[in-house]
């Protein structure tokens, strides 16, 4: 399945150029054109799915494996000190391209990237209440 209005689907068909750095039967990885850090790439499934909640489980697994492969390569070949894997699901979570994808963002000790969330202590009662709602049962 493909969406002709999706820029990532158009990358897959070759209608939009991309710098491909990895691919297999289920996935393709290419450089982000607005990189957060040196080596920032995107991994997508070849089959269109708008987001994390709609992607096929086998495609999700393939994207995870390809993301791990690319993260290892970033550490080995680019000298990254760490790697962020990031997925945004829905506009409220900063998703801007509605084709499931994972950002593979190499991190360097002195890079300027700062994520918008700064960890801090949470309210134990609220954590417990949310956990109760999320737990199976």
Secondary structure, DSSP 8 states (H G I E B T S, - for coil): ---TT-HHHHHHHTSS---EEEE-SSEEEEE-TT-SSTT-EEEEESS--SSTTTS-HHHHHHHHHHHHHHHHHHHHHH--SEEEEE---SGGGT--S-S-EEEEEEE-TT-----S-------HHHHHHHHHHHS--
